[in-house]
């Protein structure tokens, strides 16, 4: 694995852990919420779910490739090696998450 792949996987792990943590606390269908609060919580849940899917895919892709799984049906969206842009994007989210956790103490 290259340094870029290791950074990408580490960042994806942090994003996935935080996304699952935040998703656990979202409850857009909870009783007694105003419409505005329901929409806001629904958007938050959607965003964290998409981040979890992306981070999970970033973690699963190298594992599947190393196991020899044929990625032909989804080859246009799955790469064994992440690009610098993908790594920077994922790493940016991870740094923001870690910053928030450090700030909280």
N, C-alpha and C positions, 0 to 999 in steps of 0.2 A: 504494500500500500504506500502511496506517495503521501507526503506531508499534507498536500491539499485534501486528499481523501480522508486522512485522519482528522484534520480540522473540521471537515464537513460532517463527518459522523459524530464527533464530539458535540458540535453545535446542534446537530439534529437531535441528539439525545437530550440535551438541555431543553430545547424547544418542545419536544414531545412530552417530557416530564411536566413542564409547566402547563402545556396545553391540556393535558389530562387532568391536572390539578384544578385548573380554572373551569374546565367543563363540568367537573364534579359539583362545583358550586353554582353553576348556572341553572336557573329554574324558570324558563320563560312561560311555563304553563301553570305556575303556582297560583293557587286561589288568592283573590283579594288584591291583585295587582291592577294598577291603572293601565290603560291602553299604551300610554307612552312608555311606562316602565317595562311592559311586556315586549314592546318592539325593541327597546334598547337591550334588554336581556337576550332577546332572540338574535339580534345582530351580533352581540358578544359571543353567544354560543356558536353561531355560524362561523365567525372568524376563528375562534379557537379550534373548532372541529376541522376547518380547512388547514390550519397550521399543524394540527395533529396528523392529518392525512399526509401532508407534504413531508413532515419530519419522519413519519413512519416509513414512507416510501424511500426517503433518503437513507434510512437505516437498512431497509430490506433489500434494496437494489444490489449493493455489493455482496450481500450474503447469497442472494439468489444467483448472481453471476458466478460466484465461487463454487456454488453447487452444480453449475452447469445447466440451470433452468433456461430454456429457450425463450428469450424475450420478444420473439418475432411479433406477436399480436400488439404489443405496446412499445415496440422499439423506438417509435418517434417521441416518446415521452420518458424513456428510461435509458440512462447512460451508466456504464460501469464507472466512468471517471467523471466527477462533477466539474463543471466549468468554474473559472475564477469568479464569475458573476454569481453563480448559484452558491458557492461557498461564502462569498462576501455577504450575500443577502441573508443566508442562514446564520452566519456568525454574527451579523449585526443584531438580529433578533435575540440570539443567545446572550450577547453582551448587555443588551437592554434588560433582559430578564435577570441576569446576575447583578447588574447595577441596582435594580429595584430591590432585590433580596438583601444586598449589602446595606442599602439605604434604610431598609426596615429594621436592620439590626438583627 
